Amino acid sequence: MKLTNEFAVHAGRRNFLRIGGAGLIVAATDIRTAHAQTDYPSHSMSVIVPYAAGGQGDVFARILSGPLGAQLKQTVIVENRPGASGMLGTRAVIRDKGDGYTLLMGQTGEIAINPTANKNAGYDTLKDLAPIVLVGDAPLVLIAPKNSPYHSIDELIALARSKPEAVSYASSGTATPGHLAAAALALGTHSKMIHVPYKGAGQAMSDVIGGQVNCFFSSASAAMGHIKSGSVKVLAVASLKRLGSLPNVPTVAETVLPGFHYSLWGGFFAPKHTAATIVNRLNQDINNILARPNIRQQFDANDSTVAANTPAQFTEFVQAEIAKYKALVASLGIAIG
């Protein structure tokens, strides 16, 4: 009996030490994590843009990277990682350790459309990413060949209704924002138009200029040079308000389809497990930058508007965008992969 009691005492001590040791390890880890967050950022950061340089998200990231670096007193490097319609770069950020040093400039396609339309996306936006702040909104514009017989969106829709499938629209690919905007326009106005997908916006723009297709929802920044040169005509803007650089061009919403709003928006995201203190710090700093007049001027110069908000508001915005595109993709029967 004595041996048994002594064994129990020693076993209890071992368990106590083992549990106590584990507690010390957890406590030490918590202290290191808290210290890292307090010192954040202590070295350079990366913003992943999941497309090639020159796109709308790339423009947003480069306008903000310098001021953000100055605000944080660290270098902020913009890295372009194109591939798979933005999904490769997005996955890379999701797999990151979430310490606040790798962020994503997420945009309409990879955030709201791809997880719904593409079976091989490999991620769920709001389960795998933490929205930080919506930074900008760049509306699409509906353009047509300069010699086309229609001079307004009303006339284009009238033609599509009177001659079903006589009107074609270009896109930079299936399930891209431009494709879905045109499809939504056709559905909402009870008209039929033929989709002509291209491998990129450049090819689509060339064929619109050449008159091979009847219309194209392009980013305003990509179309503006062609609009000003007269090589294409602009029929409407896909935002709720008129574009400052095109004040005489009506919106789709005020002409043929109330509430119509399709754009190339962009915002910062972090891996889902990133600490809330880091997300909130970045949100505050970026919002402060977005409020500066010179930053707003740069957005205006790129045919976009500043759209600052809180992480919670951005999350609600993303939820609404996902729901909008999910319903549209389902109604069109789109399934990629």
C-alpha positions as CSV (number, residue, x, y, z in Angstrom):
1,M,0.0,0.0,0.0
2,K,2.8,2.4,0.8
3,L,4.5,1.8,-2.5
4,T,1.2,2.4,-4.2
5,N,0.7,5.7,-2.4
6,E,4.2,6.8,-3.2
7,F,3.7,5.9,-6.9
8,A,0.5,8.0,-6.9
9,V,2.3,11.0,-5.4
10,H,5.1,10.8,-7.9
11,A,2.7,10.3,-10.8
12,G,0.7,13.4,-9.6
13,R,3.9,15.4,-9.5
14,R,4.8,14.4,-13.0
15,N,1.3,15.2,-14.3
16,F,1.5,18.6,-12.5
17,L,4.8,19.4,-14.0
18,R,3.7,18.2,-17.5
19,I,0.6,20.3,-17.4
20,G,2.4,23.2,-15.8
21,G,5.1,23.0,-18.5
22,A,2.4,23.0,-21.2
23,G,0.9,26.0,-19.7
24,L,4.2,27.8,-19.7
25,I,4.7,27.0,-23.3
26,V,1.2,28.4,-24.2
27,A,1.8,31.5,-22.1
28,A,5.1,32.1,-23.7
29,T,3.6,31.7,-27.2
30,D,0.8,34.1,-26.3
31,I,3.4,36.6,-25.0
32,R,5.4,36.3,-28.3
33,T,2.3,36.8,-30.4
34,A,1.2,39.8,-28.4
35,H,4.7,41.3,-28.6
36,A,4.7,40.7,-32.4
37,Q,1.4,42.5,-32.7
38,T,2.5,45.4,-30.6
39,D,5.7,45.8,-32.7
40,Y,3.7,45.4,-36.0
41,P,5.0,46.1,-38.5
42,S,8.7,45.5,-37.8
43,H,9.8,44.8,-41.4
44,S,8.6,45.2,-45.0
45,M,5.2,44.0,-46.2
46,S,3.8,42.6,-49.5
47,V,0.6,43.4,-51.3
48,I,-0.3,40.6,-53.7
49,V,-2.2,41.7,-56.8
50,P,-3.4,38.5,-58.5
51,Y,-3.3,40.0,-62.0
52,A,-0.6,41.4,-64.3
53,A,0.5,45.0,-63.8
54,G,-1.7,47.7,-65.2
55,G,-5.1,46.4,-64.2
56,Q,-7.6,48.2,-61.9
57,G,-6.5,46.5,-58.7
58,D,-2.8,47.1,-59.6
59,V,-3.6,50.8,-59.9
60,F,-5.3,50.9,-56.5
61,A,-2.4,49.0,-54.9
62,R,0.3,51.3,-56.4
63,I,-1.5,54.5,-55.5
64,L,-1.7,53.4,-51.8
65,S,1.5,51.4,-51.3
66,G,3.8,54.4,-51.0
67,P,1.6,56.4,-48.5
68,L,0.8,53.2,-46.5
69,G,4.5,52.4,-46.3
70,A,5.2,56.0,-45.0
71,Q,2.3,55.6,-42.5
72,L,3.6,52.3,-41.2
73,K,7.3,53.3,-41.5
74,Q,8.0,50.2,-43.5
75,T,8.4,49.4,-47.2
76,V,5.2,48.1,-48.8
77,I,6.0,46.1,-51.9
78,V,3.4,45.4,-54.6
79,E,3.8,41.9,-56.1
80,N,1.9,40.9,-59.3
81,R,1.1,37.1,-59.3
82,P,-1.3,36.6,-62.2
83,G,-2.8,33.3,-63.2
84,A,-6.1,31.4,-63.2
85,S,-8.3,34.5,-63.3
86,G,-6.8,35.8,-60.1
87,M,-7.1,32.6,-58.1
88,L,-3.4,31.7,-57.9
89,G,-2.4,34.9,-56.1
90,T,-5.5,34.7,-53.9
91,R,-4.6,31.1,-52.8
92,A,-1.1,32.2,-52.0
93,V,-2.4,34.8,-49.6
94,I,-4.8,32.4,-48.0
95,R,-2.0,30.0,-47.3
96,D,0.2,32.7,-45.7
97,K,0.8,32.5,-41.9
98,G,-1.4,35.5,-41.3
99,D,1.0,37.8,-39.5
100,G,-0.1,40.9,-41.4
101,Y,2.9,41.0,-43.7
102,T,1.2,39.6,-46.8
103,L,-2.0,41.2,-47.9
104,L,-4.3,40.7,-51.0
105,M,-5.6,43.4,-53.2
106,G,-8.8,41.5,-53.9
107,Q,-11.2,42.4,-56.7
108,T,-14.6,41.6,-58.0
109,G,-13.6,38.5,-60.0
110,E,-11.5,36.5,-57.5
111,I,-13.5,37.6,-54.5
112,A,-17.2,37.6,-55.6
113,I,-17.4,35.6,-58.8
114,N,-14.8,32.8,-59.0
115,P,-15.7,31.0,-55.8
116,T,-19.3,30.8,-57.2
117,A,-18.7,30.1,-60.9
118,N,-15.5,28.0,-60.8
119,K,-15.6,24.6,-59.2
120,N,-11.8,24.6,-59.0
121,A,-11.5,27.9,-57.1
122,G,-10.3,26.0,-54.0
123,Y,-11.4,28.6,-51.5
124,D,-14.4,30.2,-49.8
125,T,-13.9,33.9,-49.7
126,L,-15.3,34.8,-46.3
127,K,-14.1,31.6,-44.6
128,D,-10.6,32.0,-45.9
129,L,-10.0,35.7,-46.0
130,A,-10.5,38.6,-43.6
131,P,-11.8,41.8,-45.3
132,I,-9.8,44.9,-44.1
133,V,-11.1,47.8,-46.2
134,L,-12.8,48.6,-49.5
135,V,-10.6,51.1,-51.2
136,G,-12.0,51.9,-54.6
137,D,-14.8,51.4,-57.1
138,A,-14.3,51.6,-60.9
139,P,-17.5,51.4,-62.9
140,L,-17.7,49.6,-66.2
141,V,-18.8,51.5,-69.2
142,L,-20.8,50.2,-72.2
143,I,-19.0,51.0,-75.4
144,A,-19.9,50.3,-79.1
145,P,-18.2,50.7,-82.5
146,K,-18.1,54.3,-83.6
147,N,-20.1,53.6,-86.8
148,S,-22.8,51.6,-85.1
149,P,-26.4,52.6,-86.0
150,Y,-27.4,53.0,-82.3
151,H,-26.4,56.1,-80.4
152,S,-27.8,55.2,-76.9
153,I,-28.4,52.3,-74.7
154,D,-32.1,52.6,-75.3
155,E,-31.6,52.2,-79.0
156,L,-29.3,49.2,-78.4
157,I,-31.8,47.5,-76.2
158,A,-34.6,48.3,-78.7
159,L,-32.6,46.6,-81.5
160,A,-31.9,43.5,-79.3
161,R,-35.6,43.2,-78.5
162,S,-36.8,43.7,-82.1
163,K,-34.1,41.3,-83.6
164,P,-33.4,38.6,-81.0
165,E,-29.7,37.5,-81.1
166,A,-28.8,40.1,-83.7
167,V,-26.8,42.0,-81.1
168,S,-23.5,40.6,-79.8
169,Y,-21.4,41.6,-76.9
170,A,-17.7,41.0,-76.2
171,S,-16.1,40.1,-72.9
172,S,-12.6,39.3,-71.7
173,G,-13.8,35.8,-70.8
174,T,-16.6,33.7,-69.4
175,A,-17.7,34.7,-65.9
176,T,-15.7,37.9,-65.9
177,P,-17.3,41.1,-64.6
178,G,-17.9,42.4,-68.1
179,H,-19.6,39.2,-69.2
180,L,-21.9,39.1,-66.2
181,A,-22.8,42.8,-66.5
182,A,-23.9,42.3,-70.1
183,A,-25.8,39.1,-69.3
184,A,-27.5,40.9,-66.4
185,L,-28.5,43.8,-68.8
186,A,-30.0,41.3,-71.2
187,L,-31.9,39.4,-68.5
188,G,-33.1,42.6,-66.8
189,T,-34.4,44.2,-70.1
190,H,-35.8,40.9,-71.5
191,S,-33.6,41.1,-74.5
192,K,-31.4,38.5,-76.2
193,M,-27.8,39.1,-77.0
194,I,-25.0,36.8,-78.1
195,H,-21.9,36.5,-75.9
196,V,-18.5,36.5,-77.6
197,P,-15.8,35.7,-75.1
198,Y,-12.2,36.6,-75.8
199,K,-8.9,35.8,-74.1
200,G,-8.4,39.1,-72.5
201,A,-9.8,42.6,-72.7
202,G,-7.3,43.7,-75.3
203,Q,-8.7,41.4,-78.0
204,A,-12.2,42.3,-77.1
205,M,-11.5,46.0,-77.4
206,S,-9.8,45.5,-80.8
207,D,-12.9,43.8,-82.2
208,V,-15.2,46.4,-80.8
209,I,-13.1,49.1,-82.5
210,G,-13.2,47.1,-85.7
211,G,-16.9,46.5,-85.6
212,Q,-16.8,42.8,-85.3
213,V,-19.0,42.9,-82.1
214,N,-21.8,45.3,-81.2
215,C,-20.9,46.3,-77.7
216,F,-18.6,45.7,-74.7
217,F,-18.6,46.4,-71.0
218,S,-15.1,47.7,-70.4
219,S,-13.4,49.2,-67.5
220,A,-13.6,53.0,-67.8
221,S,-9.9,53.5,-67.5
222,A,-9.2,51.0,-70.4
223,A,-11.8,52.6,-72.6
224,M,-11.2,56.2,-71.9
225,G,-8.4,56.7,-74.5
226,H,-10.5,55.1,-77.2
227,I,-13.6,57.2,-76.2
228,K,-11.6,60.4,-76.3
229,S,-10.0,59.5,-79.7
230,G,-13.4,58.7,-81.2
231,S,-12.6,55.1,-82.1
232,V,-15.6,53.9,-80.0
233,K,-18.7,55.5,-78.7
234,V,-19.9,55.2,-75.1
235,L,-23.5,54.4,-74.5
236,A,-23.8,54.2,-70.7
237,V,-22.1,53.9,-67.4
238,A,-22.7,50.9,-65.1
239,S,-22.7,52.8,-61.8
240,L,-25.5,54.3,-59.9
241,K,-24.1,57.8,-60.4
242,R,-22.6,59.4,-63.5
243,L,-18.9,59.2,-63.9
244,G,-17.1,62.5,-63.3
245,S,-15.0,62.2,-66.4
246,L,-18.1,61.4,-68.5
247,P,-20.7,63.8,-67.0
248,N,-22.9,63.7,-70.1
249,V,-23.1,59.9,-70.4
250,P,-26.2,58.4,-68.6
251,T,-26.1,55.4,-66.3
252,V,-27.8,52.2,-67.1
253,A,-29.8,52.7,-63.9
254,E,-31.3,56.0,-65.0
255,T,-32.2,54.7,-68.5
256,V,-33.2,51.1,-68.9
257,L,-32.6,49.2,-65.7
258,P,-33.0,50.8,-62.2
259,G,-30.4,49.7,-59.6
260,F,-28.0,48.4,-62.2
261,H,-24.4,48.6,-60.8
262,Y,-21.5,46.5,-62.0
263,S,-17.9,47.6,-61.4
264,L,-14.3,46.6,-60.8
265,W,-14.0,47.3,-57.1
266,G,-10.9,46.5,-55.0
267,G,-10.0,46.2,-51.4
268,F,-7.4,44.8,-49.0
269,F,-7.8,41.4,-47.5
270,A,-5.7,39.3,-45.1
271,P,-5.6,35.6,-44.3
272,K,-8.6,34.7,-42.1
273,H,-6.6,33.9,-39.0
274,T,-4.9,37.4,-39.0
275,A,-5.3,39.1,-35.6
276,A,-8.1,41.6,-35.3
277,T,-5.7,44.1,-33.8
278,I,-3.7,44.0,-37.1
279,V,-6.8,44.2,-39.3
280,N,-8.2,47.2,-37.3
281,R,-4.8,49.0,-37.4
282,L,-4.5,48.6,-41.2
283,N,-8.1,49.7,-41.6
284,Q,-7.6,52.9,-39.7
285,D,-4.3,53.7,-41.4
286,I,-5.7,53.0,-44.9
287,N,-8.9,55.0,-44.3
288,N,-6.7,57.9,-43.1
289,I,-4.8,57.8,-46.4
290,L,-8.0,57.5,-48.5
291,A,-9.3,60.7,-46.9
292,R,-6.4,62.7,-48.3
293,P,-7.3,65.1,-51.2
294,N,-4.3,64.1,-53.3
295,I,-5.2,60.4,-53.1
296,R,-8.8,61.1,-54.1
297,Q,-7.5,63.1,-57.1
298,Q,-5.4,60.1,-58.1
299,F,-8.5,57.9,-58.0
300,D,-10.5,60.4,-60.0
301,A,-7.7,60.5,-62.6
302,N,-8.0,56.8,-63.0
303,D,-11.8,56.9,-63.5
304,S,-12.6,55.5,-60.1
305,T,-14.0,56.6,-56.7
306,V,-12.7,56.2,-53.2
307,A,-14.8,53.8,-51.1
308,A,-13.6,53.7,-47.5
309,N,-15.3,51.6,-44.8
310,T,-14.9,49.5,-41.7
311,P,-14.0,45.7,-41.7
312,A,-17.6,44.9,-40.8
313,Q,-19.0,47.1,-43.5
314,F,-16.6,45.7,-46.0
315,T,-17.6,42.1,-45.0
316,E,-21.3,43.0,-45.5
317,F,-20.4,44.5,-48.9
318,V,-18.6,41.3,-50.0
319,Q,-21.5,39.2,-48.8
320,A,-23.9,41.2,-50.9
321,E,-21.6,41.0,-54.0
322,I,-21.2,37.2,-53.6
323,A,-25.0,36.8,-53.3
324,K,-25.6,39.0,-56.4
325,Y,-23.2,37.1,-58.5
326,K,-24.2,33.7,-57.2
327,A,-27.8,34.3,-58.2
328,L,-26.7,35.6,-61.6
329,V,-24.3,32.7,-62.3
330,A,-27.1,30.2,-61.3
331,S,-29.6,31.9,-63.6
332,L,-27.1,31.7,-66.5
333,G,-26.2,28.1,-65.8
334,I,-22.4,28.9,-65.7
335,A,-20.2,26.2,-64.2
336,I,-16.4,26.4,-64.9
337,G,-14.1,23.5,-64.2
